[in-house]
Amino acid sequence: MENEQARSTAFESLDHCCRLVSELYGKPGIAHWTNSDYVQLGYILYKKTKVQISPSTLKRIFGKTKTGERYFPQKATRDALAHYLGFKDWEHFTYSSPFPGITEDRPAHKPVQMISAQERAGLQTSHRPRGISWWLAMLLALSAGGYYAYYLLSKKTEMPLVKLECSNPVGKNPHSAAFTVRGLPVSFDDHYLIEFGDGRKVSVTAGDSLYSHYYEVPGRYLAVLKRGSQSLDTVSVYLKTDAWTATAEMMFDTTRVYPVNTAGLFSNGKNRVDALEVSRAGVDTNRTFFVKFLNTQQTDIDGDNFDLSVKLKTSADRAGVRCSQVRVIVFGEQSKHLIDVMKPGCEHWTDMQFSEISKQGEFNKLDFLGADLREGGIIGLNVVNKRATVMINHKKVFETAYQKPLKKIYGLGIFFSGIGEIQSVSLKDTQTNAAFSGNF
């Protein structure tokens, strides 16, 4: 009987939540919702709560899809609905949002029964001292408090421990990495996904634990398993090279890359790839394209204590090149450093990252990354005990400290829009003087 009453109360709370969500969504008439309403609501919920709830799940919650037994969503889904309404979680919602139109039940008046003097004497004889009753009440209160504290602590561990593994994390270019997701529940409403670290991702579905991803550009990638916006586990994938390589890409063409085959790169005065070589690789050089120079080798250089100097020229004006940008990347064992430099006026498109610290020009004032390097210039990065200093043409433009160590350096990347030129690279450990084998 108590279970049935608790179940009824839970569904009443869910129905009340659905009514409030529909009002906040702007369409109180749930019965008239179409498929697009559930798609749009799912998008709004994800944008606000970072928890992805599929349209089919929303239809079951709101009663659009009828099943044999009434559907009651998992706690993470209920928490997201409550958070959308402005509450901390589902418990906060059920405690703070009483049902409309429900008043407190009052007990019916019972007739007064008279008792005899003998019965009254018996009651007085069996009456316990007040002190014992008070201590008993205190004991019960402490027991209840302890149980509630245990309940709150146990709630944090109720989610399953889900892990991400890669059976072949090291390879040449290209490389197909095999991933395994372990510990997934048999069924779930939470949105699990794998972000592969190269801008691509895949949703994890119930019953599938094996996933393969094709990496086609050298580098060190951090693949992250997520539940909603929460990172659960991270593994690294490393595509190494034997020397400097050149790979071209075209804007908005995310389906392929174009390795540029050129002999003796960065030796005997060969400091760039020209437009003809890029065109022979299959790129339409009349459109916007990028050339990525990469040298990814495991080194003994400390990624938190090094000095880097790159002398270069960005692309001259040509079709598809307006901002003449260059990006310098230092690949680390656990994270990376990244600097964009563009012509003044283009700072909106710049990015900058130092381990866990990431800034975008779209949301931050990064005008110090605006520099015209078409006639040549030097980009410098000095890191001492996880404190990074950025220099452009020997002038310090930015300084910051980060917490998460890079540990060992796993190579460099220098990316240009259009046809850029690298005249020299110098990377060394400031504590041991160990030098990068790709220096020239």
C-alpha positions in Angstrom: 0.0 0.0 0.0 2.8 2.4 0.9 4.7 1.5 -2.3 1.6 2.3 -4.4 1.1 5.6 -2.6 4.8 6.6 -3.2 4.5 5.6 -6.8 1.4 7.7 -7.2 3.1 10.7 -5.6 6.1 10.3 -7.9 3.9 10.3 -11.0 2.0 13.3 -9.6 5.3 15.2 -9.3 6.2 14.2 -12.8 2.9 15.3 -14.2 3.2 18.6 -12.4 6.7 19.0 -13.8 5.5 18.4 -17.3 2.8 21.0 -16.9 5.3 23.6 -15.7 7.8 22.7 -18.5 5.0 23.1 -21.1 4.2 26.5 -19.8 7.8 27.6 -19.8 8.2 26.3 -23.3 5.2 28.4 -24.3 2.8 25.7 -25.4 0.7 24.6 -22.4 -1.5 22.3 -24.6 0.7 19.2 -24.5 -1.9 17.2 -26.3 -1.5 19.4 -29.4 2.3 19.1 -29.6 3.8 17.8 -32.8 7.1 16.0 -33.4 8.9 19.3 -34.0 7.9 20.5 -30.5 9.7 17.5 -28.9 12.7 18.1 -31.1 12.8 21.8 -30.3 12.3 21.2 -26.6 15.1 18.6 -26.6 17.4 21.2 -28.1 16.4 23.9 -25.5 16.9 21.4 -22.7 20.4 20.5 -23.9 21.4 24.1 -24.5 20.4 25.0 -20.9 21.3 21.8 -19.0 23.9 20.1 -21.2 21.8 16.9 -20.8 20.6 15.5 -24.1 17.1 14.0 -24.0 15.9 12.4 -27.2 12.5 13.3 -28.7 11.4 9.7 -28.3 12.2 9.9 -24.6 10.4 13.2 -24.2 7.3 11.7 -25.9 7.3 8.9 -23.3 7.7 11.4 -20.5 4.9 13.7 -21.7 2.6 10.8 -22.6 2.6 11.2 -26.3 3.9 7.6 -26.7 1.7 5.2 -24.8 3.3 2.1 -23.3 1.9 -0.8 -21.3 3.4 0.6 -18.1 3.7 4.3 -17.3 7.2 5.5 -18.0 9.2 7.1 -15.2 12.5 8.6 -16.4 15.9 8.1 -14.8 17.1 10.6 -12.2 19.5 12.4 -14.5 16.6 13.1 -16.9 14.4 14.3 -14.0 17.2 16.5 -12.7 17.5 18.1 -16.2 13.8 18.9 -16.3 14.0 20.4 -12.8 17.0 22.4 -13.7 15.2 23.8 -16.8 12.5 25.0 -14.4 15.1 26.7 -12.2 15.5 24.1 -9.5 18.8 22.5 -8.3 17.7 19.0 -8.9 14.6 16.7 -8.8 14.5 16.5 -5.0 14.7 20.3 -4.8 11.8 20.5 -7.2 9.5 18.0 -5.4 10.3 19.7 -2.1 9.8 23.3 -3.3 7.0 23.0 -5.8 3.7 21.7 -4.3 0.9 20.6 -6.6 -1.6 23.3 -7.3 -5.1 22.9 -5.8 -4.0 20.4 -3.2 -4.7 21.3 0.4 -3.5 19.7 3.6 -5.6 16.8 4.7 -7.1 17.4 8.1 -8.1 14.5 10.4 -11.8 14.2 11.1 -12.9 15.1 14.6 -13.5 12.1 16.8 -16.0 12.0 19.6 -14.5 12.5 23.1 -14.4 9.4 25.1 -14.7 9.6 28.9 -12.4 7.3 30.9 -13.0 6.1 34.4 -10.9 7.0 37.5 -9.4 3.5 37.5 -8.3 3.7 33.9 -6.8 7.2 34.6 -4.8 5.8 37.5 -3.5 3.0 35.3 -2.3 5.5 32.7 -0.6 7.6 35.4 1.2 4.5 36.7 2.5 3.5 33.2 3.6 7.1 32.4 7.4 7.2 31.6 9.6 10.0 33.1 10.0 13.0 30.8 13.8 12.7 30.7 13.7 9.2 29.1 11.2 10.4 26.4 13.4 13.4 25.6 16.6 11.2 25.2 14.6 8.8 23.0 13.5 11.6 20.7 17.1 12.8 20.4 18.3 9.3 19.5 15.6 9.0 16.8 16.5 12.4 15.4 20.2 11.5 15.2 19.4 8.2 13.5 17.3 9.9 11.0 20.0 12.5 10.3 22.6 9.9 9.9 20.5 7.9 7.4 19.7 11.1 5.4 23.5 11.9 5.3 24.2 8.4 4.1 21.5 8.8 1.4 22.9 12.0 0.1 26.4 10.6 0.0 25.3 7.4 -1.7 23.4 9.4 -4.4 26.7 10.6 -5.7 27.9 7.1 -6.5 24.7 5.8 -7.9 25.8 6.4 -11.5 27.7 3.5 -13.1 31.5 3.7 -13.5 32.0 3.9 -17.3 35.5 3.7 -18.8 37.0 4.4 -22.2 39.9 2.2 -23.5 41.9 2.2 -26.7 43.6 -1.0 -27.8 46.0 0.6 -30.3 46.7 4.2 -29.2 49.9 4.6 -31.2 50.2 4.5 -35.0 51.4 6.1 -38.2 49.4 8.3 -40.4 46.6 7.5 -41.2 45.5 5.4 -38.2 42.3 3.6 -37.3 41.9 3.6 -33.5 39.8 0.9 -31.8 37.9 2.1 -28.7 35.9 0.1 -26.1 33.4 1.6 -23.7 33.2 -0.5 -20.5 30.7 -0.4 -17.7 27.7 0.9 -19.7 24.3 0.0 -18.2 22.1 -2.3 -20.2 19.7 0.6 -20.9 20.0 4.3 -20.2 18.4 7.7 -20.9 21.6 9.7 -20.4 23.4 10.9 -23.5 26.9 9.3 -23.7 29.3 10.3 -26.5 32.9 10.0 -27.5 34.7 13.2 -28.6 37.8 12.0 -30.6 39.9 15.1 -30.3 39.9 16.0 -34.0 36.6 17.8 -34.0 34.5 14.7 -34.6 32.4 12.7 -32.2 29.9 9.8 -32.0 27.0 9.1 -29.8 27.2 5.9 -27.7 24.2 3.6 -28.1 22.9 0.9 -25.7 24.2 -2.5 -26.7 27.2 -1.1 -28.5 30.6 -1.0 -26.8 33.1 -1.1 -29.7 33.9 2.0 -31.8 36.5 2.7 -34.4 37.7 6.1 -35.5 39.8 7.1 -38.5 42.6 9.7 -37.8 44.1 11.2 -40.9 46.4 14.0 -39.7 49.5 13.4 -37.5 49.3 14.6 -33.9 48.4 13.7 -30.4 44.7 13.5 -29.7 42.8 13.2 -26.5 39.6 11.2 -26.9 37.0 12.0 -24.2 34.1 9.9 -23.1 31.2 12.1 -21.9 27.9 11.7 -20.2 26.0 14.9 -21.2 28.6 17.6 -20.6 30.4 15.7 -17.9 33.8 14.2 -18.8 34.1 10.6 -17.6 37.3 9.3 -19.0 40.1 10.3 -21.4 42.6 8.3 -23.5 45.3 9.5 -25.8 45.9 8.6 -29.4 49.2 9.4 -31.0 50.0 9.5 -34.8 53.7 9.9 -35.1 55.9 11.0 -38.0 59.6 10.5 -38.8 60.2 14.1 -39.9 58.2 17.2 -41.0 55.1 16.5 -43.2 52.7 18.8 -45.1 48.9 18.2 -45.3 46.4 20.4 -47.0 42.8 20.9 -46.2 40.0 22.9 -47.7 37.5 25.0 -45.8 34.1 23.3 -45.3 35.4 20.1 -46.8 35.4 17.9 -43.7 35.5 14.6 -45.5 39.1 14.4 -46.7 42.6 15.8 -46.3 45.3 16.1 -49.0 48.9 14.9 -48.1 51.4 17.0 -50.0 54.3 14.9 -51.3 57.4 17.0 -51.3 61.0 15.8 -51.0 63.5 17.5 -48.7 61.0 19.7 -46.8 62.9 22.2 -44.6 66.3 21.3 -45.9 68.5 22.9 -48.6 66.3 26.0 -48.5 63.0 24.2 -49.1 61.0 26.2 -46.5 57.5 25.8 -47.9 55.2 24.0 -50.3 54.1 26.1 -53.3 50.7 26.5 -54.8 51.5 24.1 -57.7 52.4 21.3 -55.2 49.2 21.9 -53.2 47.2 21.8 -56.5 48.8 18.5 -57.5 47.7 17.1 -54.1 44.1 17.7 -55.2 43.3 21.1 -53.7 41.4 23.8 -55.5 43.8 26.7 -54.8 41.3 29.2 -56.0 39.3 28.6 -52.8 40.2 28.9 -49.1 42.7 26.2 -48.1 45.1 25.5 -45.3 48.5 23.8 -45.1 49.5 22.0 -41.9 53.2 21.3 -41.2 53.6 18.7 -38.5 56.4 16.9 -36.9 55.1 14.6 -34.1 57.8 12.7 -32.3 58.0 11.8 -28.6 60.7 13.9 -27.0 62.5 14.2 -23.6 61.6 17.9 -23.5 59.5 19.0 -20.5 56.3 20.6 -21.8 56.1 22.8 -18.7 59.7 24.1 -19.0 60.8 24.9 -22.6 61.6 27.7 -25.0 60.1 27.8 -28.5 60.9 30.3 -31.3 59.5 30.1 -34.9 60.6 32.4 -37.6 58.0 32.5 -40.4 56.1 34.3 -43.1 52.3 34.1 -43.4 50.6 33.9 -46.8 50.5 36.8 -49.2 47.1 38.0 -50.3 45.5 35.5 -52.7 42.1 33.9 -53.4 40.5 32.7 -50.2 43.1 34.3 -47.9 42.1 37.4 -46.1 43.4 37.2 -42.5 46.8 35.5 -43.3 46.6 33.4 -40.1 49.1 31.1 -38.6 48.6 28.6 -35.7 51.4 27.2 -33.6 50.7 24.0 -31.6 52.8 22.3 -29.0 51.5 18.7 -28.4 51.9 17.5 -24.9 51.5 14.2 -23.2 48.3 15.3 -21.3 47.3 18.5 -23.1 48.6 21.1 -25.5 49.5 24.8 -26.0 48.0 26.6 -29.0 48.5 30.2 -30.4 46.7 31.9 -33.3 48.2 35.0 -34.9 46.2 36.9 -37.6 46.3 40.2 -39.4 44.9 43.1 -37.3 41.1 43.3 -37.6 40.8 39.5 -37.7 41.3 38.8 -34.0 37.6 37.7 -33.7 38.7 34.4 -35.2 41.7 33.7 -33.0 42.1 30.9 -30.5 44.5 30.5 -27.6 45.1 27.6 -25.3 47.5 26.8 -22.5 46.6 23.3 -21.1 43.3 23.7 -19.4 43.0 27.5 -20.1 41.3 28.2 -23.4 40.2 31.5 -24.8 38.4 32.4 -28.1 38.5 35.8 -29.7 34.8 35.6 -30.2 34.3 36.0 -26.5 37.5 37.5 -25.2 39.6 40.6 -26.1 42.6 39.0 -27.9 43.7 42.0 -29.9 47.3 41.3 -28.9 47.2 38.3 -31.3 46.7 40.7 -34.2 49.9 41.0 -36.2 50.7 41.2 -39.9 53.5 38.6 -40.5 53.2 38.6 -44.3 56.7 40.1 -44.6 58.0 37.8 -41.8 58.2 37.7 -38.1 58.9 35.6 -35.0 56.5 33.9 -32.7 57.9 32.9 -29.3 56.6 30.8 -26.4 58.5 30.5 -23.2 57.1 28.2 -20.4 58.7 28.1 -16.9 57.1 26.0 -14.2 53.7 26.1 -15.9 53.8 29.8 -16.5 53.5 30.7 -20.2 54.7 33.9 -21.9 53.8 34.7 -25.6 56.1 36.9 -27.6 55.6 38.3 -31.1 58.6 39.8 -32.7 60.5 39.7 -29.4 57.7 41.7 -27.6 55.8 40.1 -24.7 52.1 40.3 -25.5 50.6 37.8 -23.0 51.4 35.9 -19.9 49.4 33.4 -17.8 49.8 30.4 -15.5 48.0 27.0 -15.8 47.6 24.0 -13.5 47.4 20.8 -15.6 50.9 19.8 -16.7 51.7 18.9 -20.3 54.5 16.6 -19.2 56.6 15.4 -22.2 56.3 17.2 -25.5 55.1 15.0 -28.4 55.8 17.3 -31.4 54.9 20.6 -33.1 52.3 21.8 -35.6 52.5 25.0 -37.6 49.4 25.7 -39.7 48.9 28.4 -42.4 46.0 29.7 -44.4 47.2 29.7 -48.0 51.0 29.5 -48.7 53.1 30.1 -45.6 56.8 29.8 -45.1 58.8 28.5 -42.1 62.4 29.8 -42.0 63.5 28.3 -38.7 62.3 26.4 -35.7 64.1 26.2 -32.3 62.6 24.2 -29.4 64.6 23.2 -26.4 64.2 22.2 -22.7 65.3 25.1 -20.5 66.4 22.8 -17.7 68.3 20.0 -19.6 69.0 21.8 -22.9 67.5 18.8 -24.7 66.7 19.9 -28.3 63.9 19.0 -30.6 65.1 16.8 -33.5 62.9 18.8 -35.9 64.8 22.0 -35.3 66.3 23.7 -38.4 
